[in-house]
Amino acid sequence: MEKPRSKAALWLLIIPYIGLLWPAFYNVREPSLFGFPFFYWYQLLWVPITATLTWIAYRSTRHDD
């Protein structure tokens, strides 16, 4: 029987999808960070966020049988 908490953790995987779904939202130059336009560093910021959320979802659904 799967825990309801582990199913809820799978909903974390939709957050990066929503965050990157509308390029018109983040397709701007300012604010820049270390010379990178917002468009690039916003997408690069999602890489560690997505990895962390994937790790949390994996740890929540992992079965140690």
All heavy atoms as TSV, in Angstrom:
chain	resi	resn	atom	element	x	y	z
A	1	MET	N	N	0.847	-1.179	0.000
A	1	MET	CA	C	0.000	0.000	0.000
A	1	MET	C	C	0.886	1.233	0.000
A	1	MET	O	O	1.790	1.368	0.804
A	1	MET	CB	C	-0.876	-0.022	1.243
A	1	MET	CG	C	-1.797	1.126	1.363
A	1	MET	SD	S	-3.357	0.639	0.689
A	1	MET	CE	C	-4.224	2.148	0.753
A	2	GLU	N	N	0.642	2.128	-0.922
A	2	GLU	CA	C	1.435	3.338	-1.051
A	2	GLU	C	C	0.931	4.391	-0.078
A	2	GLU	O	O	-0.268	4.574	0.103
A	2	GLU	CB	C	1.340	3.857	-2.475
A	2	GLU	CG	C	2.353	4.910	-2.784
A	2	GLU	CD	C	2.384	5.201	-4.269
A	2	GLU	OE1	O	2.052	4.314	-5.043
A	2	GLU	OE2	O	2.738	6.319	-4.610
A	3	LYS	N	N	1.868	5.076	0.530
A	3	LYS	CA	C	1.501	6.104	1.491
A	3	LYS	C	C	0.950	7.330	0.772
A	3	LYS	O	O	1.441	7.703	-0.290
A	3	LYS	CB	C	2.738	6.536	2.283
A	3	LYS	CG	C	3.364	5.453	3.073
A	3	LYS	CD	C	4.589	6.017	3.748
A	3	LYS	CE	C	5.562	4.946	4.091
A	3	LYS	NZ	N	6.824	5.476	4.576
A	4	PRO	N	N	-0.075	7.977	1.331
A	4	PRO	CA	C	-0.597	9.194	0.700
A	4	PRO	C	C	0.438	10.312	0.661
A	4	PRO	O	O	0.442	11.135	-0.231
A	4	PRO	CB	C	-1.787	9.586	1.563
A	4	PRO	CG	C	-1.936	8.570	2.607
A	4	PRO	CD	C	-0.845	7.577	2.481
A	5	ARG	N	N	1.345	10.305	1.635
A	5	ARG	CA	C	2.390	11.331	1.671
A	5	ARG	C	C	3.317	11.211	0.477
A	5	ARG	O	O	3.746	12.205	-0.099
A	5	ARG	CB	C	3.183	11.196	2.965
A	5	ARG	CG	C	4.237	12.227	3.127
A	5	ARG	CD	C	4.914	12.106	4.468
A	5	ARG	NE	N	6.186	12.778	4.414
A	5	ARG	CZ	C	7.242	12.381	5.033
A	5	ARG	NH1	N	7.194	11.325	5.796
A	5	ARG	NH2	N	8.354	13.039	4.931
A	6	SER	N	N	3.617	9.964	0.060
A	6	SER	CA	C	4.506	9.791	-1.081
A	6	SER	C	C	3.832	10.227	-2.371
A	6	SER	O	O	4.491	10.720	-3.278
A	6	SER	CB	C	4.973	8.348	-1.175
A	6	SER	OG	O	3.878	7.495	-1.405
A	7	LYS	N	N	2.522	10.036	-2.475
A	7	LYS	CA	C	1.810	10.528	-3.651
A	7	LYS	C	C	1.826	12.044	-3.692
A	7	LYS	O	O	1.952	12.638	-4.756
A	7	LYS	CB	C	0.377	10.027	-3.655
A	7	LYS	CG	C	0.214	8.643	-4.148
A	7	LYS	CD	C	-1.255	8.324	-4.307
A	7	LYS	CE	C	-1.409	7.002	-5.004
A	7	LYS	NZ	N	-2.822	6.694	-5.239
A	8	ALA	N	N	1.710	12.667	-2.551
A	8	ALA	CA	C	1.749	14.131	-2.505
A	8	ALA	C	C	3.110	14.643	-2.941
A	8	ALA	O	O	3.208	15.692	-3.574
A	8	ALA	CB	C	1.421	14.615	-1.102
A	9	ALA	N	N	4.159	13.905	-2.641
A	9	ALA	CA	C	5.499	14.336	-3.030
A	9	ALA	C	C	5.667	14.337	-4.549
A	9	ALA	O	O	6.460	15.110	-5.087
A	9	ALA	CB	C	6.548	13.443	-2.389
A	10	LEU	N	N	4.924	13.511	-5.232
A	10	LEU	CA	C	5.017	13.488	-6.696
A	10	LEU	C	C	4.501	14.778	-7.314
A	10	LEU	O	O	4.883	15.142	-8.422
A	10	LEU	CB	C	4.265	12.287	-7.257
A	10	LEU	CG	C	4.872	10.933	-6.919
A	10	LEU	CD1	C	3.987	9.810	-7.434
A	10	LEU	CD2	C	6.269	10.817	-7.494
A	11	TRP	N	N	3.632	15.469	-6.605
A	11	TRP	CA	C	3.132	16.754	-7.107
A	11	TRP	C	C	4.241	17.802	-7.134
A	11	TRP	O	O	4.118	18.819	-7.822
A	11	TRP	CB	C	1.953	17.249	-6.275
A	11	TRP	CG	C	0.702	16.517	-6.630
A	11	TRP	CD1	C	0.146	15.467	-5.970
A	11	TRP	CD2	C	-0.124	16.748	-7.774
A	11	TRP	NE1	N	-0.982	15.041	-6.620
A	11	TRP	CE2	C	-1.174	15.813	-7.725
A	11	TRP	CE3	C	-0.074	17.662	-8.817
A	11	TRP	CZ2	C	-2.155	15.773	-8.714
A	11	TRP	CZ3	C	-1.068	17.621	-9.787
A	11	TRP	CH2	C	-2.090	16.685	-9.726
A	12	LEU	N	N	5.319	17.566	-6.427
A	12	LEU	CA	C	6.463	18.492	-6.479
A	12	LEU	C	C	7.065	18.545	-7.877
A	12	LEU	O	O	7.668	19.541	-8.263
A	12	LEU	CB	C	7.541	18.068	-5.478
A	12	LEU	CG	C	7.205	18.199	-4.003
A	12	LEU	CD1	C	8.331	17.606	-3.175
A	12	LEU	CD2	C	7.003	19.663	-3.656
A	13	LEU	N	N	6.910	17.463	-8.626
A	13	LEU	CA	C	7.510	17.397	-9.953
A	13	LEU	C	C	6.828	18.316	-10.952
A	13	LEU	O	O	7.372	18.589	-12.020
A	13	LEU	CB	C	7.491	15.955	-10.464
A	13	LEU	CG	C	8.271	14.976	-9.599
A	13	LEU	CD1	C	8.110	13.569	-10.134
A	13	LEU	CD2	C	9.738	15.372	-9.541
A	14	ILE	N	N	5.673	18.805	-10.627
A	14	ILE	CA	C	4.968	19.700	-11.545
A	14	ILE	C	C	5.435	21.156	-11.387
A	14	ILE	O	O	5.233	21.976	-12.276
A	14	ILE	CB	C	3.437	19.581	-11.373
A	14	ILE	CG1	C	2.740	20.063	-12.631
A	14	ILE	CG2	C	2.945	20.339	-10.166
A	14	ILE	CD1	C	1.312	19.644	-12.741
A	15	ILE	N	N	6.093	21.460	-10.281
A	15	ILE	CA	C	6.536	22.835	-10.023
A	15	ILE	C	C	7.519	23.332	-11.095
A	15	ILE	O	O	7.325	24.432	-11.634
A	15	ILE	CB	C	7.120	22.956	-8.603
A	15	ILE	CG1	C	6.004	22.734	-7.575
A	15	ILE	CG2	C	7.795	24.308	-8.392
A	15	ILE	CD1	C	6.498	22.642	-6.157
A	16	PRO	N	N	8.568	22.566	-11.459
A	16	PRO	CA	C	9.454	23.057	-12.532
A	16	PRO	C	C	8.726	23.197	-13.863
A	16	PRO	O	O	9.030	24.100	-14.652
A	16	PRO	CB	C	10.552	21.996	-12.619
A	16	PRO	CG	C	10.461	21.220	-11.373
A	16	PRO	CD	C	9.074	21.333	-10.862
A	17	TYR	N	N	7.792	22.309	-14.110
A	17	TYR	CA	C	7.018	22.398	-15.346
A	17	TYR	C	C	6.269	23.724	-15.418
A	17	TYR	O	O	6.296	24.415	-16.433
A	17	TYR	CB	C	6.055	21.214	-15.425
A	17	TYR	CG	C	5.167	21.231	-16.612
A	17	TYR	CD1	C	5.645	20.923	-17.877
A	17	TYR	CD2	C	3.820	21.573	-16.493
A	17	TYR	CE1	C	4.826	20.946	-18.977
A	17	TYR	CE2	C	2.988	21.589	-17.581
A	17	TYR	CZ	C	3.499	21.276	-18.823
A	17	TYR	OH	O	2.679	21.312	-19.918
A	18	ILE	N	N	5.644	24.084	-14.326
A	18	ILE	CA	C	4.889	25.340	-14.293
A	18	ILE	C	C	5.841	26.534	-14.349
A	18	ILE	O	O	5.572	27.520	-15.021
A	18	ILE	CB	C	3.996	25.396	-13.041
A	18	ILE	CG1	C	2.890	24.339	-13.151
A	18	ILE	CG2	C	3.408	26.783	-12.830
A	18	ILE	CD1	C	2.081	24.154	-11.889
A	19	GLY	N	N	6.975	26.420	-13.670
A	19	GLY	CA	C	7.933	27.525	-13.637
A	19	GLY	C	C	8.554	27.846	-14.978
A	19	GLY	O	O	8.982	28.968	-15.217
A	20	LEU	N	N	8.620	26.851	-15.851
A	20	LEU	CA	C	9.253	27.062	-17.156
A	20	LEU	C	C	8.261	26.981	-18.310
A	20	LEU	O	O	8.655	26.993	-19.475
A	20	LEU	CB	C	10.366	26.030	-17.355
A	20	LEU	CG	C	11.522	26.164	-16.382
A	20	LEU	CD1	C	12.424	24.949	-16.446
A	20	LEU	CD2	C	12.305	27.423	-16.673
A	21	LEU	N	N	6.997	26.925	-18.004
A	21	LEU	CA	C	5.973	26.710	-19.028
A	21	LEU	C	C	5.772	27.913	-19.939
A	21	LEU	O	O	5.568	27.754	-21.138
A	21	LEU	CB	C	4.656	26.333	-18.364
A	21	LEU	CG	C	3.511	25.917	-19.274
A	21	LEU	CD1	C	3.913	24.677	-20.066
A	21	LEU	CD2	C	2.275	25.636	-18.452
A	22	TRP	N	N	5.849	29.107	-19.413
A	22	TRP	CA	C	5.550	30.299	-20.200
A	22	TRP	C	C	6.813	31.137	-20.416
A	22	TRP	O	O	7.138	32.018	-19.601
A	22	TRP	CB	C	4.502	31.155	-19.492
A	22	TRP	CG	C	3.191	30.475	-19.385
A	22	TRP	CD1	C	2.274	30.336	-20.387
A	22	TRP	CD2	C	2.640	29.834	-18.238
A	22	TRP	NE1	N	1.184	29.638	-19.924
A	22	TRP	CE2	C	1.382	29.320	-18.612
A	22	TRP	CE3	C	3.084	29.630	-16.943
A	22	TRP	CZ2	C	0.578	28.632	-17.731
A	22	TRP	CZ3	C	2.275	28.934	-16.069
A	22	TRP	CH2	C	1.050	28.450	-16.464
A	23	PRO	N	N	7.532	30.907	-21.504
A	23	PRO	CA	C	8.755	31.690	-21.755
A	23	PRO	C	C	8.496	33.189	-21.863
A	23	PRO	O	O	9.395	33.982	-21.582
A	23	PRO	CB	C	9.282	31.138	-23.071
A	23	PRO	CG	C	8.670	29.802	-23.210
A	23	PRO	CD	C	7.343	29.872	-22.501
A	24	ALA	N	N	7.311	33.574	-22.234
A	24	ALA	CA	C	7.018	35.011	-22.322
A	24	ALA	C	C	7.149	35.676	-20.957
A	24	ALA	O	O	7.430	36.869	-20.861
A	24	ALA	CB	C	5.622	35.222	-22.882
A	25	PHE	N	N	6.968	34.907	-19.903
A	25	PHE	CA	C	7.098	35.433	-18.540
A	25	PHE	C	C	8.539	35.784	-18.199
A	25	PHE	O	O	8.808	36.782	-17.537
A	25	PHE	CB	C	6.556	34.405	-17.547
A	25	PHE	CG	C	6.857	34.726	-16.121
A	25	PHE	CD1	C	6.225	35.783	-15.491
A	25	PHE	CD2	C	7.783	33.990	-15.404
A	25	PHE	CE1	C	6.510	36.094	-14.172
A	25	PHE	CE2	C	8.072	34.278	-14.093
A	25	PHE	CZ	C	7.433	35.340	-13.466
A	26	TYR	N	N	9.497	34.973	-18.645
A	26	TYR	CA	C	10.886	35.208	-18.248
A	26	TYR	C	C	11.785	35.588	-19.419
A	26	TYR	O	O	13.004	35.630	-19.279
A	26	TYR	CB	C	11.446	33.981	-17.513
A	26	TYR	CG	C	11.349	32.677	-18.257
A	26	TYR	CD1	C	12.338	32.271	-19.128
A	26	TYR	CD2	C	10.262	31.841	-18.053
A	26	TYR	CE1	C	12.253	31.069	-19.788
A	26	TYR	CE2	C	10.159	30.632	-18.709
A	26	TYR	CZ	C	11.161	30.255	-19.569
A	26	TYR	OH	O	11.072	29.059	-20.229
A	27	ASN	N	N	11.227	35.880	-20.560
A	27	ASN	CA	C	12.015	36.278	-21.722
A	27	ASN	C	C	12.286	37.782	-21.683
A	27	ASN	O	O	11.808	38.541	-22.517
A	27	ASN	CB	C	11.293	35.892	-23.011
A	27	ASN	CG	C	12.170	36.106	-24.211
A	27	ASN	OD1	O	13.368	36.306	-24.086
A	27	ASN	ND2	N	11.557	36.064	-25.383
A	28	VAL	N	N	13.058	38.186	-20.676
A	28	VAL	CA	C	13.439	39.588	-20.529
A	28	VAL	C	C	14.932	39.656	-20.212
A	28	VAL	O	O	15.547	38.676	-19.806
A	28	VAL	CB	C	12.639	40.285	-19.409
A	28	VAL	CG1	C	11.175	40.400	-19.794
A	28	VAL	CG2	C	12.775	39.563	-18.102
A	29	ARG	N	N	15.494	40.814	-20.422
A	29	ARG	CA	C	16.933	40.987	-20.217
A	29	ARG	C	C	17.267	41.327	-18.762
A	29	ARG	O	O	18.265	40.855	-18.220
A	29	ARG	CB	C	17.435	42.094	-21.130
A	29	ARG	CG	C	18.913	42.321	-21.074
A	29	ARG	CD	C	19.343	43.370	-22.076
A	29	ARG	NE	N	19.036	42.984	-23.443
A	29	ARG	CZ	C	19.887	42.372	-24.248
A	29	ARG	NH1	N	21.077	42.091	-23.817
A	29	ARG	NH2	N	19.562	42.065	-25.477
A	30	GLU	N	N	16.441	42.128	-18.140
A	30	GLU	CA	C	16.711	42.587	-16.771
A	30	GLU	C	C	15.829	41.877	-15.770
A	30	GLU	O	O	14.679	41.552	-16.102
A	30	GLU	CB	C	16.492	44.093	-16.685
A	30	GLU	CG	C	17.440	44.893	-17.537
A	30	GLU	CD	C	18.897	44.801	-17.090
A	30	GLU	OE1	O	19.139	44.629	-15.883
A	30	GLU	OE2	O	19.767	44.886	-17.944
A	31	PRO	N	N	16.258	41.588	-14.613
A	31	PRO	CA	C	17.535	41.908	-14.005
A	31	PRO	C	C	18.600	40.894	-14.427
A	31	PRO	O	O	18.344	39.703	-14.502
A	31	PRO	CB	C	17.248	41.788	-12.509
A	31	PRO	CG	C	16.149	40.786	-12.421
A	31	PRO	CD	C	15.348	40.962	-13.673
A	32	SER	N	N	19.765	41.403	-14.692
A	32	SER	CA	C	20.865	40.523	-15.070
A	32	SER	C	C	21.635	40.119	-13.817
A	32	SER	O	O	21.642	40.816	-12.801
A	32	SER	CB	C	21.776	41.205	-16.079
A	32	SER	OG	O	22.360	42.343	-15.522
A	33	LEU	N	N	22.274	38.969	-13.892
A	33	LEU	CA	C	23.055	38.441	-12.781
A	33	LEU	C	C	24.400	37.988	-13.324
A	33	LEU	O	O	24.453	37.092	-14.176
A	33	LEU	CB	C	22.315	37.272	-12.122
A	33	LEU	CG	C	22.985	36.624	-10.929
A	33	LEU	CD1	C	22.998	37.590	-9.745
A	33	LEU	CD2	C	22.252	35.348	-10.547
A	34	PHE	N	N	25.470	38.577	-12.844
A	34	PHE	CA	C	26.839	38.294	-13.302
A	34	PHE	C	C	26.942	38.442	-14.817
A	34	PHE	O	O	27.649	37.692	-15.489
A	34	PHE	CB	C	27.289	36.897	-12.899
A	34	PHE	CG	C	27.188	36.628	-11.432
A	34	PHE	CD1	C	26.336	35.656	-10.947
A	34	PHE	CD2	C	27.945	37.373	-10.537
A	34	PHE	CE1	C	26.242	35.411	-9.584
A	34	PHE	CE2	C	27.859	37.128	-9.178
A	34	PHE	CZ	C	27.008	36.151	-8.697
A	35	GLY	N	N	26.225	39.376	-15.387
A	35	GLY	CA	C	26.260	39.622	-16.818
A	35	GLY	C	C	25.313	38.756	-17.634
A	35	GLY	O	O	25.203	38.936	-18.840
A	36	PHE	N	N	24.658	37.793	-16.985
A	36	PHE	CA	C	23.703	36.942	-17.688
A	36	PHE	C	C	22.329	37.602	-17.674
A	36	PHE	O	O	21.850	38.011	-16.612
A	36	PHE	CB	C	23.574	35.573	-17.018
A	36	PHE	CG	C	24.751	34.681	-17.209
A	36	PHE	CD1	C	25.724	34.585	-16.229
A	36	PHE	CD2	C	24.898	33.945	-18.374
A	36	PHE	CE1	C	26.816	33.773	-16.399
A	36	PHE	CE2	C	25.981	33.122	-18.546
A	36	PHE	CZ	C	26.952	33.032	-17.562
A	37	PRO	N	N	21.670	37.670	-18.828
A	37	PRO	CA	C	20.305	38.181	-18.842
A	37	PRO	C	C	19.380	37.269	-18.026
A	37	PRO	O	O	19.661	36.083	-17.833
A	37	PRO	CB	C	19.918	38.153	-20.320
A	37	PRO	CG	C	21.187	38.040	-21.063
A	37	PRO	CD	C	22.156	37.361	-20.165
A	38	PHE	N	N	18.309	37.843	-17.577
A	38	PHE	CA	C	17.353	37.104	-16.755
A	38	PHE	C	C	16.892	35.825	-17.426
A	38	PHE	O	O	16.735	34.787	-16.769
A	38	PHE	CB	C	16.147	37.992	-16.446
A	38	PHE	CG	C	15.108	37.337	-15.594
A	38	PHE	CD1	C	15.325	37.151	-14.245
A	38	PHE	CD2	C	13.907	36.901	-16.140
A	38	PHE	CE1	C	14.365	36.545	-13.446
A	38	PHE	CE2	C	12.945	36.297	-15.351
A	38	PHE	CZ	C	13.177	36.121	-14.002
A	39	PHE	N	N	16.705	35.852	-18.730
A	39	PHE	CA	C	16.230	34.675	-19.465
A	39	PHE	C	C	17.116	33.454	-19.213
A	39	PHE	O	O	16.621	32.343	-19.015
A	39	PHE	CB	C	16.183	34.983	-20.964
A	39	PHE	CG	C	15.753	33.833	-21.810
A	39	PHE	CD1	C	14.416	33.471	-21.862
A	39	PHE	CD2	C	16.673	33.111	-22.558
A	39	PHE	CE1	C	14.000	32.405	-22.644
A	39	PHE	CE2	C	16.260	32.049	-23.340
A	39	PHE	CZ	C	14.931	31.695	-23.387
A	40	TYR	N	N	18.419	33.649	-19.205
A	40	TYR	CA	C	19.340	32.519	-19.038
A	40	TYR	C	C	19.482	32.102	-17.579
A	40	TYR	O	O	19.456	30.925	-17.262
A	40	TYR	CB	C	20.708	32.858	-19.623
A	40	TYR	CG	C	20.659	32.988	-21.117
A	40	TYR	CD1	C	20.848	34.213	-21.736
A	40	TYR	CD2	C	20.407	31.882	-21.912
A	40	TYR	CE1	C	20.780	34.338	-23.098
A	40	TYR	CE2	C	20.337	31.997	-23.278
A	40	TYR	CZ	C	20.534	33.220	-23.872
A	40	TYR	OH	O	20.454	33.335	-25.227
A	41	TRP	N	N	19.694	33.083	-16.697
A	41	TRP	CA	C	19.930	32.648	-15.310
A	41	TRP	C	C	18.673	32.128	-14.649
A	41	TRP	O	O	18.742	31.299	-13.741
A	41	TRP	CB	C	20.663	33.701	-14.488
A	41	TRP	CG	C	19.927	34.937	-14.086
A	41	TRP	CD1	C	20.033	36.168	-14.648
A	41	TRP	CD2	C	19.015	35.079	-12.994
A	41	TRP	NE1	N	19.222	37.059	-13.991
A	41	TRP	CE2	C	18.590	36.417	-12.967
A	41	TRP	CE3	C	18.506	34.220	-12.041
A	41	TRP	CZ2	C	17.681	36.896	-12.033
A	41	TRP	CZ3	C	17.594	34.692	-11.108
A	41	TRP	CH2	C	17.210	36.022	-11.114
A	42	TYR	N	N	17.510	32.544	-15.111
A	42	TYR	CA	C	16.262	31.997	-14.580
A	42	TYR	C	C	16.159	30.507	-14.910
A	42	TYR	O	O	15.814	29.684	-14.067
A	42	TYR	CB	C	15.077	32.771	-15.157
A	42	TYR	CG	C	13.731	32.272	-14.705
A	42	TYR	CD1	C	13.257	32.578	-13.438
A	42	TYR	CD2	C	12.941	31.485	-15.529
A	42	TYR	CE1	C	12.025	32.117	-13.008
A	42	TYR	CE2	C	11.707	31.022	-15.115
A	42	TYR	CZ	C	11.261	31.336	-13.855
A	42	TYR	OH	O	10.041	30.879	-13.427
A	43	GLN	N	N	16.480	30.169	-16.148
A	43	GLN	CA	C	16.434	28.761	-16.547
A	43	GLN	C	C	17.509	27.945	-15.849
A	43	GLN	O	O	17.274	26.798	-15.452
A	43	GLN	CB	C	16.582	28.638	-18.053
A	43	GLN	CG	C	15.396	29.191	-18.801
A	43	GLN	CD	C	15.596	29.077	-20.271
A	43	GLN	OE1	O	15.437	28.001	-20.817
A	43	GLN	NE2	N	15.966	30.187	-20.902
A	44	LEU	N	N	18.704	28.544	-15.706
A	44	LEU	CA	C	19.777	27.832	-15.004
A	44	LEU	C	C	19.447	27.643	-13.532
A	44	LEU	O	O	19.859	26.661	-12.926
A	44	LEU	CB	C	21.099	28.572	-15.164
A	44	LEU	CG	C	21.714	28.512	-16.548
A	44	LEU	CD1	C	22.944	29.421	-16.635
A	44	LEU	CD2	C	22.088	27.084	-16.901
A	45	LEU	N	N	18.729	28.564	-12.944
A	45	LEU	CA	C	18.318	28.437	-11.546
A	45	LEU	C	C	17.400	27.235	-11.351
A	45	LEU	O	O	17.430	26.585	-10.305
A	45	LEU	CB	C	17.618	29.723	-11.101
A	45	LEU	CG	C	17.091	29.761	-9.677
A	45	LEU	CD1	C	18.268	29.720	-8.699
A	45	LEU	CD2	C	16.276	31.012	-9.456
A	46	TRP	N	N	16.629	26.924	-12.364
A	46	TRP	CA	C	15.705	25.796	-12.249
A	46	TRP	C	C	16.408	24.450	-12.262
A	46	TRP	O	O	15.823	23.448	-11.850
A	46	TRP	CB	C	14.650	25.856	-13.351
A	46	TRP	CG	C	13.528	26.767	-12.960
A	46	TRP	CD1	C	13.335	28.044	-13.395
A	46	TRP	CD2	C	12.489	26.505	-12.025
A	46	TRP	NE1	N	12.231	28.576	-12.792
A	46	TRP	CE2	C	11.688	27.644	-11.946
A	46	TRP	CE3	C	12.157	25.412	-11.244
A	46	TRP	CZ2	C	10.577	27.723	-11.112
A	46	TRP	CZ3	C	11.046	25.491	-10.410
A	46	TRP	CH2	C	10.277	26.635	-10.364
A	47	VAL	N	N	17.637	24.389	-12.724
A	47	VAL	CA	C	18.353	23.106	-12.755
A	47	VAL	C	C	18.548	22.559	-11.341
A	47	VAL	O	O	18.140	21.422	-11.062
A	47	VAL	CB	C	19.686	23.229	-13.524
A	47	VAL	CG1	C	20.499	21.961	-13.390
A	47	VAL	CG2	C	19.420	23.553	-14.983
A	48	PRO	N	N	19.153	23.304	-10.402
A	48	PRO	CA	C	19.290	22.749	-9.046
A	48	PRO	C	C	17.954	22.620	-8.329
A	48	PRO	O	O	17.770	21.695	-7.526
A	48	PRO	CB	C	20.213	23.742	-8.332
A	48	PRO	CG	C	20.163	24.988	-9.120
A	48	PRO	CD	C	19.848	24.591	-10.529
A	49	ILE	N	N	17.009	23.526	-8.623
A	49	ILE	CA	C	15.691	23.413	-7.986
A	49	ILE	C	C	15.007	22.121	-8.434
A	49	ILE	O	O	14.464	21.368	-7.618
A	49	ILE	CB	C	14.819	24.649	-8.308
A	49	ILE	CG1	C	15.398	25.891	-7.645
A	49	ILE	CG2	C	13.381	24.419	-7.883
A	49	ILE	CD1	C	14.734	27.189	-8.069
A	50	THR	N	N	15.053	21.841	-9.731
A	50	THR	CA	C	14.440	20.622	-10.255
A	50	THR	C	C	15.129	19.380	-9.714
A	50	THR	O	O	14.467	18.391	-9.365
A	50	THR	CB	C	14.484	20.632	-11.791
A	50	THR	OG1	O	13.818	21.807	-12.257
A	50	THR	CG2	C	13.820	19.405	-12.372
A	51	ALA	N	N	16.452	19.426	-9.633
A	51	ALA	CA	C	17.183	18.277	-9.086
A	51	ALA	C	C	16.793	18.021	-7.633
A	51	ALA	O	O	16.598	16.873	-7.228
A	51	ALA	CB	C	18.683	18.511	-9.213
A	52	THR	N	N	16.663	19.085	-6.864
A	52	THR	CA	C	16.280	18.933	-5.460
A	52	THR	C	C	14.859	18.383	-5.327
A	52	THR	O	O	14.610	17.483	-4.521
A	52	THR	CB	C	16.388	20.289	-4.737
A	52	THR	OG1	O	17.716	20.788	-4.890
A	52	THR	CG2	C	16.047	20.153	-3.272
A	53	LEU	N	N	13.943	18.910	-6.110
A	53	LEU	CA	C	12.563	18.427	-6.050
A	53	LEU	C	C	12.463	16.978	-6.513
A	53	LEU	O	O	11.696	16.185	-5.948
A	53	LEU	CB	C	11.652	19.325	-6.889
A	53	LEU	CG	C	11.482	20.750	-6.375
A	53	LEU	CD1	C	10.660	21.571	-7.361
A	53	LEU	CD2	C	10.837	20.758	-5.006
A	54	THR	N	N	13.229	16.618	-7.524
A	54	THR	CA	C	13.244	15.228	-7.985
A	54	THR	C	C	13.799	14.311	-6.913
A	54	THR	O	O	13.290	13.214	-6.688
A	54	THR	CB	C	14.067	15.113	-9.277
A	54	THR	OG1	O	13.522	15.996	-10.253
A	54	THR	CG2	C	14.055	13.689	-9.814
A	55	TRP	N	N	14.832	14.758	-6.226
A	55	TRP	CA	C	15.421	13.974	-5.141
A	55	TRP	C	C	14.411	13.775	-4.005
A	55	TRP	O	O	14.274	12.664	-3.476
A	55	TRP	CB	C	16.679	14.673	-4.625
A	55	TRP	CG	C	17.334	13.947	-3.505
A	55	TRP	CD1	C	18.102	12.835	-3.568
A	55	TRP	CD2	C	17.238	14.289	-2.116
A	55	TRP	NE1	N	18.499	12.477	-2.318
A	55	TRP	CE2	C	17.988	13.336	-1.414
A	55	TRP	CE3	C	16.602	15.308	-1.424
A	55	TRP	CZ2	C	18.106	13.384	-0.026
A	55	TRP	CZ3	C	16.721	15.350	-0.048
A	55	TRP	CH2	C	17.472	14.404	0.634
A	56	ILE	N	N	13.709	14.832	-3.654
A	56	ILE	CA	C	12.697	14.729	-2.596
A	56	ILE	C	C	11.590	13.755	-3.005
A	56	ILE	O	O	11.179	12.903	-2.209
A	56	ILE	CB	C	12.121	16.120	-2.265
A	56	ILE	CG1	C	13.177	16.990	-1.598
A	56	ILE	CG2	C	10.893	15.995	-1.374
A	56	ILE	CD1	C	12.785	18.444	-1.463
A	57	ALA	N	N	11.125	13.856	-4.248
A	57	ALA	CA	C	10.074	12.949	-4.719
A	57	ALA	C	C	10.575	11.515	-4.746
A	57	ALA	O	O	9.853	10.586	-4.366
A	57	ALA	CB	C	9.597	13.381	-6.100
A	58	TYR	N	N	11.813	11.325	-5.169
A	58	TYR	CA	C	12.380	9.979	-5.199
A	58	TYR	C	C	12.495	9.405	-3.792
A	58	TYR	O	O	12.133	8.255	-3.554
A	58	TYR	CB	C	13.745	10.004	-5.884
A	58	TYR	CG	C	14.481	8.703	-5.756
A	58	TYR	CD1	C	14.103	7.596	-6.511
A	58	TYR	CD2	C	15.546	8.562	-4.870
A	58	TYR	CE1	C	14.764	6.392	-6.391
A	58	TYR	CE2	C	16.211	7.368	-4.737
A	58	TYR	CZ	C	15.816	6.278	-5.499
A	58	TYR	OH	O	16.477	5.098	-5.362
A	59	ARG	N	N	13.005	10.188	-2.878
A	59	ARG	CA	C	13.168	9.704	-1.502
A	59	ARG	C	C	11.816	9.409	-0.845
A	59	ARG	O	O	11.705	8.535	-0.008
A	59	ARG	CB	C	13.929	10.730	-0.654
A	59	ARG	CG	C	15.367	10.934	-1.065
A	59	ARG	CD	C	16.209	9.777	-0.705
A	59	ARG	NE	N	16.213	9.658	0.746
A	59	ARG	CZ	C	16.903	8.769	1.409
A	59	ARG	NH1	N	17.658	7.928	0.772
A	59	ARG	NH2	N	16.838	8.712	2.717
A	60	SER	N	N	10.798	10.143	-1.239
A	60	SER	CA	C	9.474	9.940	-0.653
A	60	SER	C	C	8.777	8.711	-1.203
A	60	SER	O	O	7.934	8.132	-0.522
A	60	SER	CB	C	8.597	11.159	-0.906
A	60	SER	OG	O	9.162	12.288	-0.305
A	61	THR	N	N	9.099	8.322	-2.415
A	61	THR	CA	C	8.412	7.185	-3.029
A	61	THR	C	C	9.257	5.934	-3.046
A	61	THR	O	O	8.798	4.897	-3.504
A	61	THR	CB	C	8.003	7.526	-4.470
A	61	THR	OG1	O	9.159	7.853	-5.215
A	61	THR	CG2	C	7.022	8.679	-4.478
A	62	ARG	N	N	10.491	6.021	-2.596
A	62	ARG	CA	C	11.388	4.861	-2.621
A	62	ARG	C	C	10.869	3.805	-1.663
A	62	ARG	O	O	10.499	4.105	-0.527
A	62	ARG	CB	C	12.795	5.281	-2.237
A	62	ARG	CG	C	13.807	4.202	-2.486
A	62	ARG	CD	C	15.160	4.679	-2.178
A	62	ARG	NE	N	15.317	4.683	-0.725
A	62	ARG	CZ	C	16.413	5.041	-0.103
A	62	ARG	NH1	N	17.441	5.450	-0.792
A	62	ARG	NH2	N	16.479	5.016	1.197
A	63	HIS	N	N	10.874	2.595	-2.144
A	63	HIS	CA	C	10.437	1.472	-1.317
A	63	HIS	C	C	11.655	0.629	-0.978
A	63	HIS	O	O	12.337	0.134	-1.860
A	63	HIS	CB	C	9.411	0.621	-2.054
A	63	HIS	CG	C	8.194	1.396	-2.430
A	63	HIS	ND1	N	7.246	1.761	-1.517
A	63	HIS	CD2	C	7.789	1.904	-3.611
A	63	HIS	CE1	C	6.292	2.434	-2.121
A	63	HIS	NE2	N	6.603	2.553	-3.400
A	64	ASP	N	N	11.917	0.495	0.280
A	64	ASP	CA	C	13.027	-0.339	0.731
A	64	ASP	C	C	12.484	-1.705	1.125
A	64	ASP	O	O	12.413	-2.059	2.284
A	64	ASP	CB	C	13.739	0.309	1.923
A	64	ASP	CG	C	14.471	1.563	1.523
A	64	ASP	OD1	O	14.869	1.664	0.345
A	64	ASP	OD2	O	14.652	2.433	2.384
A	65	ASP	N	N	12.091	-2.456	0.135
A	65	ASP	CA	C	11.517	-3.786	0.411
A	65	ASP	C	C	12.601	-4.820	0.650
A	65	ASP	O	O	13.590	-4.914	0.127
A	65	ASP	CB	C	10.638	-4.234	-0.743
A	65	ASP	CG	C	9.413	-3.330	-0.869
A	65	ASP	OD1	O	9.038	-2.720	0.133
A	65	ASP	OD2	O	8.859	-3.263	-1.976
